Amino acid sequence: MHANALQSPPSVIHIQSDPESVFWGVLPSQNDPPLAVVDSASTISIDTLSHEGVLEDQGGDPIAFFGAQGVPPEQVLDDAVDLVSQLTHPKGVGPHIVNRRIDVAGARAGDYLKIDVLRLLPRVPYGIISNRHGKGVLTDTFPREHGTISIFAKQILHEGRMWGVIDKAGPDAIARYRERNGDRGKYRLSSPPEEGGSLSFPLHPFLGIMGVTPATDEHLNTVPPGDFGGNIDINLLVEGSSLYLPIQVDGAGFYTGDPHFAQGNGEVSLTALEASLRADLRLTVIPRRNFVERYGALRGPLVETPEYLVTTGRALTLDEALRNCVSEAVLALTHMHGMDDTHAYALASACVDFNISEAVDIVKGVHACIPKTCFDMPRP
C-alpha cells in the first residue's frame, strides 16, 4: 500500500516513514541533524509505522505475516516492506519505529513544545496485540505456548464508528504464519475457534510515543519514557487533545511513533492494538515563562483534553510513579487555582482519578485526570 494513499492538505508538511527518515528501536540524540525544520505553529502530517508485523519473532516479512491473516499484499504498507529490506533492527533496543528529529525554529531548551493532535487516520484496516516472553504484567502465566503471542484484529466501521474485531479463541497470528510456512501445529494454541467466535470493541486511535529529543549524545532505547515524553502511552491523546513537553535541546527535536488503534490503561499484555496511523499534528513553541505562569513549574509531560487537565508521573515502581504524579497534580492545582497545598491535596483525593498509563515499559507511568468541571461552577 502506497504511503500517499491518504491525502493531506497541500500546506501541511508531510513526513513519510521510509528507511532514511526513521530510527528503529532508538530515539534521536542531540547531535543528530534534523530531518526537517518547521516554524512554530506549523502543522505536520506523519505516516507513522507500527512495529508489529515487521519484528523478527513474527518472521520479519510483513507480506507473508499479514498474508497468513488474510491480508492481501496491496494492503501491506510499502514502508513496512522497505524497512525490513533496508534496515537492520539493532539487538537490545526497543521495537518502535520513530521519525528522525523534526526541529521547530526558535525552540530553546527550557521552553515547552505544545503538540495539538488534529487528526489520526488509520493507514491499514488491521492491527496486532502481542505478548512476549518475560514481558507484560502476568509474566509467570503468559504467554502459555511459545515466546510470543500475536493476536490479529480487524478494523471495521459500524454506524459511523470504528471497531476492532478479534477471535475469542484459536491460533494466534504467529501460529497461522508458521503453519502457512510449513511449521504445522508446532505453535498452535490449544483451544479451537468457535463458529462466530469473535467480539468487537470500540477504537480510539492515539500515538503511544510523542517526545522531544533528550539532552544526550546517546540514542536511547524507545521503551522507557522520561520527562522528555517518549513512550508515555496515555490513551487520552486522541484527536482534539494537546501534549506539552519540556524542551531538552535547542530546536526541540520532535518525534513520534508507536501508533495505536486502542489501548486500555496499563497496556497489561505488553502491547496495545498496534496499527499504523497518519497523524496530523501542530507544533507550537511555548516560552517557559508563559507555561509556568499558567500551569506551574511542572517537571514532565502535561496533557490537556476538553474534559481534563492531566499531570503525569514516572518511576521504576508504580508506587513512586503515583507519588510523583500526585505531587505534579498538587502543584498544578495550587498554581492554577490559588489553593494552598493542603487543600489541593484534599481536592485531589476527592475528585481526581489517578490511572496507570502503562505498567510494562521498564519505567512505570501514572496520569492524573483533573476534571475541568471542578472549576466551572460558580463560587457560593
C-alpha positions as CSV (number, residue, x, y, z in Angstrom):
1,M,0.0,0.0,0.0
2,H,1.5,3.3,-1.0
3,A,2.2,5.8,1.7
4,N,0.4,8.6,-0.2
5,A,-2.9,6.7,-0.4
6,L,-4.2,9.2,2.2
7,Q,-4.2,12.8,1.2
8,S,-3.1,15.8,3.4
9,P,-3.8,19.5,2.7
10,P,-1.1,20.9,0.4
11,S,0.1,23.4,3.1
12,V,0.9,20.6,5.5
13,I,4.5,19.3,5.7
14,H,4.3,15.5,5.0
15,I,6.8,13.1,6.7
16,Q,7.0,9.5,5.5
17,S,8.3,6.5,7.4
18,D,10.8,5.5,4.7
19,P,14.1,3.9,5.9
20,E,16.0,7.2,5.5
21,S,13.5,9.1,7.8
22,V,13.3,6.8,10.8
23,F,15.1,5.2,13.7
24,W,14.3,1.6,14.7
25,G,14.3,1.0,18.4
26,V,16.1,4.1,19.5
27,L,15.3,7.8,19.9
28,P,17.0,10.8,18.2
29,S,20.0,12.3,20.0
30,Q,21.1,15.9,20.5
31,N,23.8,15.6,17.9
32,D,21.6,14.3,15.1
33,P,20.9,16.7,12.2
34,P,17.2,17.4,11.8
35,L,15.1,15.7,9.2
36,A,13.1,18.9,8.8
37,V,12.9,22.4,10.4
38,V,9.4,23.9,10.7
39,D,8.1,27.2,12.0
40,S,6.3,27.4,15.3
41,A,2.5,26.7,14.9
42,S,3.2,24.6,11.7
43,T,1.1,21.5,11.0
44,I,3.0,18.3,10.1
45,S,1.5,15.1,8.7
46,I,3.4,12.0,9.7
47,D,2.9,8.5,8.3
48,T,3.7,6.5,11.4
49,L,4.6,2.8,11.1
50,S,3.7,0.1,13.6
51,H,6.4,-2.3,14.6
52,E,4.0,-5.2,14.8
53,G,4.3,-7.4,11.8
54,V,7.9,-6.5,11.0
55,L,9.7,-7.9,14.0
56,E,12.0,-10.9,14.0
57,D,9.7,-13.1,16.1
58,Q,7.0,-12.5,13.6
59,G,9.2,-13.6,10.7
60,G,10.5,-10.2,9.5
61,D,8.4,-10.5,6.4
62,P,5.2,-8.3,6.6
63,I,3.7,-9.5,3.3
64,A,4.0,-13.2,4.4
65,F,3.0,-12.5,8.0
66,F,-0.1,-10.4,7.3
67,G,-0.9,-12.6,4.3
68,A,-1.3,-15.5,6.7
69,Q,-4.0,-13.5,8.4
70,G,-5.9,-13.0,5.1
71,V,-4.5,-9.5,4.3
72,P,-3.8,-9.1,0.6
73,P,-0.4,-7.8,-0.5
74,E,-1.8,-4.4,-1.6
75,Q,-3.0,-3.7,2.0
76,V,0.6,-4.2,3.4
77,L,2.4,-0.8,3.6
78,D,5.3,-0.2,1.3
79,D,7.3,1.4,4.1
80,A,6.9,-1.8,6.2
81,V,8.4,-3.8,3.3
82,D,11.1,-1.3,2.7
83,L,12.0,-1.1,6.4
84,V,12.8,-4.8,6.8
85,S,14.6,-5.0,3.5
86,Q,16.8,-1.9,4.0
87,L,17.3,-1.5,7.8
88,T,18.7,-3.9,10.4
89,H,16.9,-3.9,13.8
90,P,19.7,-3.5,16.4
91,K,19.8,-6.0,19.2
92,G,19.0,-4.9,22.7
93,V,16.9,-1.8,21.8
94,G,13.2,-1.1,21.6
95,P,10.8,-2.4,18.9
96,H,9.4,1.0,18.0
97,I,9.8,2.9,14.7
98,V,10.1,6.7,15.2
99,N,10.8,9.5,12.8
100,R,14.1,11.3,12.9
101,R,14.1,14.7,14.7
102,I,11.9,17.5,13.5
103,D,13.2,20.8,14.8
104,V,11.0,23.9,15.4
105,A,12.5,27.2,14.6
106,G,13.1,29.3,17.7
107,A,12.7,26.5,20.2
108,R,15.1,26.7,23.1
109,A,15.9,24.3,25.9
110,G,13.7,25.2,28.9
111,D,10.8,26.2,26.7
112,Y,7.8,23.8,26.1
113,L,6.6,22.2,22.9
114,K,2.8,22.0,22.5
115,I,1.6,19.3,20.3
116,D,-2.0,19.6,19.2
117,V,-3.4,16.3,17.9
118,L,-5.6,17.4,15.0
119,R,-6.3,14.2,13.1
120,L,-5.5,10.5,13.3
121,L,-6.4,8.3,10.3
122,P,-5.8,4.5,10.0
123,R,-3.4,3.6,7.2
124,V,-4.5,0.0,7.3
125,P,-7.7,-1.9,8.4
126,Y,-6.0,-4.2,10.8
127,G,-3.6,-4.4,13.7
128,I,-1.8,-6.7,16.2
129,I,-1.9,-7.2,20.0
130,S,1.2,-9.0,21.3
131,N,2.5,-10.6,24.5
132,R,6.2,-11.6,24.6
133,H,8.0,-14.0,26.9
134,G,9.1,-12.3,30.2
135,K,7.1,-9.1,29.4
136,G,3.7,-7.9,30.4
137,V,2.2,-7.9,33.8
138,L,1.5,-11.6,34.3
139,T,4.9,-12.8,33.3
140,D,4.6,-16.0,35.3
141,T,1.5,-17.1,33.4
142,F,1.6,-15.6,29.8
143,P,2.4,-16.4,27.1
144,R,1.3,-20.0,27.6
145,E,2.6,-21.6,24.4
146,H,5.7,-20.1,23.0
147,G,7.9,-17.0,23.1
148,T,5.5,-14.6,21.5
149,I,1.7,-14.5,21.1
150,S,0.4,-12.0,18.5
151,I,-3.4,-11.6,18.2
152,F,-4.7,-10.3,14.9
153,A,-7.5,-7.8,14.9
154,K,-9.6,-6.4,12.0
155,Q,-10.9,-2.8,11.9
156,I,-14.5,-2.3,10.8
157,L,-16.8,0.7,10.5
158,H,-20.2,0.4,12.1
159,E,-22.8,3.2,12.4
160,G,-20.1,5.8,11.8
161,R,-17.7,4.4,14.4
162,M,-14.5,2.3,14.2
163,W,-14.5,-1.0,16.0
164,G,-11.8,-3.7,16.4
165,V,-12.8,-7.4,16.0
166,I,-10.8,-10.3,17.4
167,D,-11.4,-14.0,17.7
168,K,-12.4,-15.4,21.1
169,A,-10.0,-18.4,20.8
170,G,-7.9,-20.3,18.3
171,P,-4.5,-20.0,16.7
172,D,-2.7,-16.7,17.0
173,A,-1.2,-14.8,14.1
174,I,2.3,-16.3,14.5
175,A,0.8,-19.8,14.6
176,R,-1.0,-19.1,11.3
177,Y,2.1,-17.6,9.8
178,R,4.3,-20.6,10.8
179,E,1.7,-23.2,9.7
180,R,1.4,-21.5,6.3
181,N,5.2,-21.7,6.1
182,G,5.4,-25.5,6.8
183,D,5.7,-25.5,10.6
184,R,2.2,-27.0,11.1
185,G,0.9,-27.4,14.6
186,K,4.1,-26.5,16.5
187,Y,3.0,-23.1,17.6
188,R,-0.8,-23.6,17.7
189,L,-2.8,-22.5,20.7
190,S,-4.8,-25.4,22.2
191,S,-8.3,-24.0,22.0
192,P,-10.1,-24.1,18.6
193,P,-12.1,-21.1,17.3
194,E,-15.8,-21.5,17.6
195,E,-18.4,-20.6,14.9
196,G,-18.9,-16.9,15.1
197,G,-16.4,-16.8,18.0
198,S,-15.4,-13.1,17.8
199,L,-16.0,-10.0,19.7
200,S,-15.7,-6.3,19.0
201,F,-14.6,-3.2,20.9
202,P,-14.5,0.5,20.2
203,L,-11.3,2.0,18.8
204,H,-9.8,5.3,19.9
205,P,-6.6,5.9,17.9
206,F,-3.7,7.7,19.5
207,L,0.1,7.8,19.4
208,G,1.9,6.0,22.2
209,I,5.2,7.8,21.6
210,M,5.4,11.6,21.2
211,G,8.6,13.2,22.5
212,V,11.3,15.8,22.3
213,T,15.0,14.9,21.8
214,P,16.7,14.1,25.1
215,A,19.8,16.1,26.1
216,T,22.3,13.2,25.5
217,D,24.7,12.1,22.8
218,E,23.3,8.6,23.2
219,H,20.5,7.1,21.1
220,L,18.2,6.0,24.0
221,N,16.0,2.9,23.9
222,T,12.5,3.8,22.8
223,V,10.8,1.7,25.5
224,P,11.2,3.8,28.8
225,P,9.5,7.2,28.8
226,G,11.0,10.2,30.6
227,D,10.5,13.9,31.3
228,F,11.1,14.4,27.5
229,G,7.9,12.3,26.8
230,G,8.6,9.4,24.5
231,N,6.7,6.2,25.2
232,I,4.2,7.7,27.7
233,D,1.3,5.6,26.3
234,I,-1.5,7.9,27.6
235,N,-4.7,6.9,25.7
236,L,-6.3,10.3,26.2
237,L,-4.1,11.7,23.5
238,V,-6.8,11.2,20.8
239,E,-7.9,13.8,18.3
240,G,-8.6,17.1,20.0
241,S,-6.1,16.7,22.8
242,S,-2.8,18.5,23.4
243,L,0.5,17.5,24.9
244,Y,3.0,19.8,26.5
245,L,6.7,18.7,26.7
246,P,9.6,20.4,28.4
247,I,12.2,21.0,25.6
248,Q,15.6,19.5,26.4
249,V,17.7,20.7,23.5
250,D,17.5,23.7,21.2
251,G,15.2,23.0,18.3
252,A,13.1,20.6,20.4
253,G,13.7,17.7,18.0
254,F,10.2,16.3,17.9
255,Y,9.5,12.6,17.1
256,T,6.6,10.2,17.2
257,G,5.7,6.6,16.7
258,D,4.0,3.6,18.4
259,P,0.6,4.2,16.7
260,H,-2.4,2.5,18.4
261,F,-5.9,1.8,17.3
262,A,-6.8,1.2,21.0
263,Q,-5.3,0.7,24.4
264,G,-6.5,0.0,27.9
265,N,-4.9,1.8,30.8
266,G,-1.8,-0.2,31.8
267,E,-1.3,-1.9,28.5
268,V,-1.0,-5.1,30.5
269,S,-0.1,-7.8,28.0
270,L,2.8,-5.7,26.7
271,T,1.3,-4.1,23.6
272,A,-2.0,-2.4,22.8
273,L,-3.8,-2.8,19.4
274,E,-0.8,-1.7,17.4
275,A,-1.6,-0.3,13.9
276,S,-0.2,2.3,11.6
277,L,-1.7,5.8,11.6
278,R,-1.4,9.0,9.7
279,A,-1.1,11.8,12.3
280,D,-1.7,15.5,11.6
281,L,-0.1,17.4,14.4
282,R,0.5,21.1,15.1
283,L,3.8,22.0,16.8
284,T,4.0,25.3,18.8
285,V,6.7,26.6,21.0
286,I,5.5,28.0,24.3
287,P,8.0,30.2,26.2
288,R,8.8,28.8,29.6
289,R,7.6,31.9,31.4
290,N,4.2,31.6,29.7
291,F,3.8,27.9,30.5
292,V,4.8,28.3,34.2
293,E,2.5,31.3,34.6
294,R,-0.4,29.2,33.5
295,Y,0.3,25.7,34.8
296,G,3.2,26.0,37.3
297,A,6.7,24.6,37.1
298,L,5.8,21.1,36.2
299,R,8.6,18.6,35.7
300,G,7.3,16.4,32.9
301,P,4.7,15.9,30.2
302,L,1.3,17.6,30.7
303,V,-1.8,16.5,28.7
304,E,-4.9,18.7,28.1
305,T,-8.2,17.4,26.8
306,P,-11.6,19.2,26.6
307,E,-12.6,17.5,29.9
308,Y,-9.3,17.1,31.8
309,L,-6.0,18.6,32.7
310,V,-3.7,15.6,33.0
311,T,-0.5,15.6,35.0
312,T,1.9,12.7,34.8
313,G,4.4,10.8,36.9
314,R,7.1,8.2,36.1
315,A,9.4,5.9,38.1
316,L,10.7,2.4,38.2
317,T,7.9,1.4,40.6
318,L,4.2,2.1,40.4
319,D,4.2,3.4,44.0
320,E,6.9,6.0,43.2
321,A,5.2,6.9,39.9
322,L,2.0,7.6,41.7
323,R,3.8,9.7,44.3
324,N,5.4,11.8,41.5
325,C,2.0,12.2,39.7
326,V,0.2,13.3,42.9
327,S,2.9,15.8,43.5
328,E,2.5,17.2,40.0
329,A,-1.3,17.4,40.4
330,V,-1.0,19.2,43.7
331,L,1.5,21.7,42.2
332,A,-0.9,22.4,39.2
333,L,-3.9,22.9,41.5
334,T,-2.1,25.2,43.8
335,H,-0.7,27.3,41.0
336,M,-3.7,27.5,38.7
337,H,-6.5,27.9,41.3
338,G,-4.9,29.8,44.1
339,M,-5.2,26.9,46.6
340,D,-2.7,26.1,49.4
341,D,-1.1,22.7,49.0
342,T,-3.1,21.2,51.9
343,H,-6.4,22.0,50.3
344,A,-5.1,21.0,46.8
345,Y,-4.1,17.6,48.2
346,A,-7.6,17.2,49.7
347,L,-9.2,18.1,46.4
348,A,-7.0,15.6,44.5
349,S,-8.2,12.9,46.9
350,A,-11.9,13.9,46.3
351,C,-12.2,14.4,42.6
352,V,-9.0,13.4,40.7
353,D,-8.6,10.0,39.1
354,F,-5.1,8.6,39.1
355,N,-4.7,6.0,36.4
356,I,-1.9,3.6,35.4
357,S,-0.7,4.8,32.0
358,E,1.4,1.7,31.4
359,A,3.0,-0.9,33.6
360,V,5.2,-2.8,31.1
361,D,7.7,-0.3,29.8
362,I,10.5,-0.6,32.4
363,V,9.7,2.9,33.7
364,K,6.1,2.8,35.0
365,G,3.6,5.6,34.3
366,V,0.7,7.1,36.2
367,H,-1.5,10.0,35.0
368,A,-4.0,12.2,36.9
369,C,-7.3,13.3,35.3
370,I,-8.2,16.6,36.9
371,P,-11.8,17.4,35.8
372,K,-12.2,20.9,34.5
373,T,-15.8,20.8,35.8
374,C,-14.3,21.2,39.3
375,F,-13.7,24.8,38.4
376,D,-16.6,25.6,36.1
377,M,-19.2,26.0,38.8
378,P,-19.9,29.5,40.3
379,R,-18.5,30.0,43.7
380,P,-21.0,30.4,46.5
